[in-house]
Amino acid sequence: MTETAKYPRDMTGYGATPPEANWPGGARIAVQIVLNYEEGGENNILHGDLASEAFLSEIVGAAPWPGQRHANMESIYEYGARAGFWRLHRMLKDLPVTVYGVATALARAPEQVKAMLDAGWEVASHGLKWIEHKDMTPQMEREQIAEAIRLHTEVTGQAPKGWYTGRSSENTIELAAETGAFKYIADAYADDVPYWIEVGERDQLIVPYTLDCNDMRFATPQGFNAPAQFLDYLKATFDVLYAEGGRMMSIGLHCRLVGRPGRAQALQQFIDYANSHEGVWFATREEIADHWAAEHPPVRWNRPSQMDKATFVETFGSIFEHSPWIAERAYDLGLGPTHDTATGIHSALSRMFRSASHDERLGVLTAHPDLAGKLAAAGRLTAESTSEQAGAGLDQLTDEERETFQSLNAQYVEKHGFPFIIAVRDHSKPGIMEAFRTRIDHDTETEFDTACRQVERIAELRLKDHFA
């Protein structure tokens, strides 16, 4: 089997047990409002772009106009700056809000920027221009990020602490992280709470964003058609996250969308609804990032997905008794961060055990020692087997019990051709003895399958010990 590239995506995350958020004041939920300020930074030949804007407007399904200005599209964006922003500012000025500010849009909005800063809002960076980044080279995007930081700092008087490109590339998160400039990056939608990623030597906090609790769905073919739909969706999301506790609810807004009078009312009604509950923390994304970094600082450890093959085999080669070839094959699956758990490694190892030939699996079975047999008496078991047998009291047998085990061992091996195998930590000493007497009478095919399942269970328990 040839080694394959490691799968980079983390499909596990926190798994079934996310960490306790411990929001300030014992809050059950953190509600985070984002106001995207993009007007004046969108695609426009006036801005040096090749075509007009076609994204997130009242003209659903609009197409770019190469080499031409699109007067209708421009005026829709202008509404966001001229009217929508101020409606939302009046509504939200007393709440903690994070602005995702496109640097070139902020540069064209001195009145709005002053109002943001006077309200005490966090102004995070939304990139240099509100354009697609997917076709940029890494170097080109790197230069865009650097210029966005420079211009943002020039316009607002302070460097951004958060980053969200939005129309991002596969390189965006890594490129933003490598600057070392940001407390958090938001170009991900992968969780309900923040999480850390490792980018080289840097630990980067991700504060995930939302595309569902987002007024952009008023401008998509399958989305919100009426304010009540937006309100109902926000309330349903809030109710579930509030009941679960310790979660973050992000709400994404755009001046030209929810800033329209027919939609703004729904936003106000949701704010009133959230405020009618106890234990709701309205916060900026920077506040959430600071809290998470203090409560859950990054922890680096020797992740299986980052091991070279020799280290991986050395670490996990004994999980299946004396069978390092299983770990060798598992490594060649191209394990990624989603396997950095006991369950993940157990899955990979078990797959290689199950897909092995009958003779190879038989070799794993015969590598196991007899329960309370001569190897145990001579102190020649592996460390794992010694601990497991001792945990079940098999190292403290009476002479009669030892003779019984040895007799059953001999009968079992003579009939089936491999040792009796059982995950001793799942059983008491009397239970092990009873299973021994019952299983010895099985046909060999049935017992082979049973023994294989027990081998996998033993491996699972060993991996839980390792990851603990």
N, C-alpha and C positions, 0 to 999 in steps of 0.2 A: 504494500500500500504506500503510495507516495504522499508526502506531506502536503497539505493544502493550506492556503492562506487563512489566517485567523479571521473569524467572523467578527467584525468590529462592534456590532450593535449590542446593547444591553437590554435584553428582553425580560430581565428579572427585576432590576431595581431593588426596592425595599421588600418585595415579596408580600407575604401575607401579613407582615407586622411592621408597618411604617413606624419610625421613631416618634416618641411623644413630642409634639411641637412645643409644648409649654409656652403658649402665647402669653404675652404680658397680661397681668391682671387675671389670669386664669380664663381668658377668653376661649370660647369653643371654636371660633372661626376667625380667620383673618380675611377681610374683604379688601381687595386691591383694585382700584380704579385706574385705568390707563386712558389718557387722552392722546391719541395719535395726532400730531401736528405735521401735516404733509403738504399743505396748500402752499404752492410756490416752489416746491421741490420735485413736483411730478414731471413725467416726460413731456417735453415741450421743445420745439425747435428754437424757441427763444433762449432755452437753457443749454443749447448745444447738442440736444438729442436729435436722433434721426427721424423721429415720428412723434405724433401726439399721444397723450395718455389714453389708455383704454380700460383701466382697472378701477374698481370700487367707485362707481358713480351711479346716478339714476339711470344712465343709459346701459342697462344690463345687456351684456353681449357685444358691447362696442368693440370696434377693431381699430388698431392704430392707423393713422393717416400718414404714410411716409412723406417726409418733406413738406408737410402742411400743418398749419395751426388748425385746431378744432375749437371754434369759438364757443360752441355749446358746452363742450367738456371743460374748457377754461373757466367759463362762468359758473359752472357747478362747483369747481374747486374754489373759486373766488367767494362763493356763498359761505363756504366753511370758514374762511378767514374773516369775512366782513360781518356775518350775522351769526352763524352757528357757534363760533368760538365764544362770542360774548353771551349768548344764551346759556351755554354750558358753564361759562365762568360764573355767571350770577348764581347758578344752581349749585355749583361745586366749590366755590371759593372758600368755604369754611370747613372743607373736608381735606384730608391728606390725599393728594392726587400725584400720580407720576405721569409726566408728559414724555411721550416718545417724540422727540423733536428732530426732524430732518434738518441738518445743519443749514443747508441753503434756504430752506423754508423759514427757519428762525431768522436768518439774516435779512429776509424780506418782510419781517413782522415785528418791528420795534415796539409798537403799542401792545401787541399780544405778549411778547416776551416780558415786558415790564409788568403786565398784569399777572403772569405766571409767577414771577419772582416775588411780587408784592403779596401774593396769596400764600407764599411759602411752599409752593409745589416743588417737587423734585423734577428737574429737567434732565432726563436721560437722553442718550444719543440714539437716533433712529437712522444713522448713516448720513452720508454726505448728500445723496439725492434719493428720491423715492423712485428707484428704477430696479430692474432685474440685475442680479449679481451672478446668476447661474452660469453664464458664459464667460465671465471674467477669468483671466489667469490669476493664480494666487498672488503674484506680484502686483497685478493691477488692483485687486481687491485690497491687498495690504496698503497700497498707497491711498486708496479711497478711505480706509479706516483712519489712517494717520491724518489726512486732510480734514476728515469729519471732526476728529478730536480738536484739531487746531482751530477750525472755524467756530465750532461750538464754544470753545473756551473764549475766543475773541468776542463772540456775540453776547454770551450770557455772563461772562466774568468769572466763570469757574468751569473746571474740566468735568465732563460727565462721569458719574460713578457707575452707571449702568449702560448696557448696550443691547439694542435690538435692531437688526437689519430688516427683518420681515421678508422681503423678497430676496432670500439668502441663497448661498451656494453650499455645496457639500463641505467647503473649506471655512465657512464663516466663523463657526464657533472656535476652531483652532486658531485662526488668524486673530480674532479679537482677544482670545485668551493670551496669546503670545505677547501682546503689548504690555501685559501686567497692569493695565490702567483701570480695570473694572472690578468693582466688588461683586458684580453679578453679570451674567449674560442671559438673555431671555429668548434666544432663538431656538426654543424647544417647547414641545407641548406634551411631554412624556409623563407628567406626574401631577399630583395635587399638592405636593410640598416640594421645597427646594432639595437639591441633591448636588453632590460634588462629583467632578470629573477630574482626571489627571491629564494634563497636556504638557508633556515633557516633565520638567521639574516643577511645574506650577500646578497647584491645586485650585481649580476654578469652580466657583459656585454657580450653579444654574438655578435661576428662579423662573420656572416654566410659565409660559403665557397661555392664551386661550384663543381658539378660533370658533368656538361654539357659543360661549357667552360674549358674543361680539356683534356689534351692530353692522359689521360687514355683510352679515347674512341678509340684510335688507337689499344688498346690491349683487346677490348671486342668484342663479336660476332656481336653486332649491334652498329657500331660506325663509326669512320672516316677511310676511306680506302685510302685517298689521301690527300696531304697537302692542296690542294685547298678547300676541304670540311672543314677542320679545319679553314682555313682563312675565308671562307664565313660565317661560323657560328659565329666566333668572331666578324666579321664586322657587321653582322645582330644584334647580341646582343648589341654591342656598339651603333648602330644607334637607337635602340628602347630606351635604357636607356638614351642616350644623349638627345633624343627628349623629354622624360618625365622630365628629369632634377632632380637633387638631389638624384641620385641613385649611387650605388657602383657596379662596375663590377669586379668580381674576375676571375682570370685566373690561372688554376692549371697546373703546369709543372713537368715533371720528367726527370732526367738527361738521363736515358736509353731509353726514348721514343722520346720526341721532340729534344733531344740532337743528334739524328741521322741526318746526313746531309740532307737527303731527306725531312725532316720535319722542320728543323730549319729555312729554308728560309721563310716558311709561318709565323712563329712567327715574324721574322724581318719585313715582309711586314705589319703585323698587327700593330706593333709598329709605323712604318712610317705612317700608315693610321690614327691612333689615334693622333699622333703628328701633323697631318695636320689640326686638328680642334682647334679652340679657346676654352679656358675654360676646359681643361682636366688636372686633378690633379693626377699625378702618386704618390702613397704614399705607405708606408709600412702599415701593419695591425696595428702596434702599434701607428702610427701616426693617423690612422683613429679612433682607440679606444680613444686616448687622445682627439681628436677633438669632438667625439660624447659625451664623458663624460662631457666635458666643455659646449657644446651646449645643451645637453639633459640629465642632471643628473637624476638619478633614483628618482622616487616619490612613496612613499608608501602611500596607502590609504586602507580604509576598504572594501576590495573586497568581493562581494557577495559569491564567491566560497570559501572564507576562513571563512565565518561566521558559527557559530553553528546554530542549527535550531531555537532556541528561538530568537536569534538576527535577523535572516533572516525574520522570521514571523513578528517580531516587526517592522522591516524596511519596508517590502513590503506588510504587511497584509491589509493595507488600500487602496492599489492601485486599487483593485476592491472593490467597496463601501461596507463596513461592512462585508467583506467576507474573513476573514483570512484563512479559510480552503483551499483557492486556493493557497496561499503562502506555506502552510504546505505540500500540495501535490507536488508543484513544487520543493521544497527542496529535496523531496525524489526521484527526477529524477536523482540525482547525478550530480549536476551542477558543471562544471569545469571552468577554466579560460576563455574559449571561450564565457561564458555567462556573463562576467564582464562588460557588456555594457547595455545601455537602451534597445537596440534591443534584446540582449540575454535574459534578464530577462523578457521582454515583450513576447517573444516567449514561454518561459517556463510557465509563468502564463496563457497565452492565451490557450496553449495546455490543461492545466488542466480545464480551463473554458469550452472549446469546448467538452472535453471528459466527462464532468459531465452530470448527468441525466437532463431531462427536468425540473423537479421540482427544482433541485439545481440551474440551471440557472435562472429559474423564481424567485427564492429567491434572486439572485443577482439583478435582475431587480427591484423587489419590495423594495429592500434596498435603491434604489436611491430616492432622494427627488423630489417632484414636482418642476418644474421650477417656481421660484418666488412665491412659495406657502407659506403655513402657517409656515412651519419650518423656511424658510428664514426670514419671518417677525419676528419670535420669536427669531432669532439668534441661532438656534439649528442645523445648518448644520455642517458637518465635515469641517475642515479647507480647505481641497481640494475643496469641493463643494462651499464653501463661496468665495474662490478666483476665481474660474471659473465663477460663476454667476456674480460676481462683474466685472470681466474682460469684460463681454459682456454687461455691463450696466444694468443687471437685478436687481441690488440693488437700482436703481434710476428710478423707473417707475412712471409714472403719475398714478393718481387714476384710470383713464379709462383703461390704459394699464394693471394695476394690476388686475382689474376686468375681463378683457378679458382673461388674462392668467389663472386666477382661474376658469373661466367658461370652458375654453378649457381643463384644467387639469381634471376637474370633468367629462366631456364628454368622454375624452380619457380613463380614468381609468374605467369608467362604461362599455365602449365597449370592452376594451382589457384586463383588469384585472391587469395592471401594469402601472407605470408612463410613461409619455412621456420622452424619453431619447435622448439627442443629445449632441454631443461634441461642447459645446457652443463656444469654442475658435476658431472653424473653421468657425463661422458665425457671422454676424452682428445681431443686435436686430431685424430689419425688416426681415432678412433672417430666423431667428429662428421662428418668427411668421408665416411666409409663409410656412415653413416646417411643423409646427404644424397643420395648416389648411389642408395641403395636406395629411399628413400621418394619420390623424384621420379617414379618410375614407377607409384606407386599410383594408383588411381582417386581422384577428388576427395572423394567421400563418406568413403572410408576415411581419407584424409589429414586431412580436417576433424576427424574423431573423434580421430585420433592427435594432431593439433595441440592440440585442447582438453585432452586428458589431459596434454600437456606443459605447457600454460599452468598447469594446476592444480599440477603438480609444481614449477614455477618459483615459484609463490606459496607453496607449502609451505616451500621452502628459504629464501625471503625472510623468512617468519614465524619460522622457527627462528633466523635471525640476529637478528631484532628481539627475541625473547624471551630470547635468550642473555644 
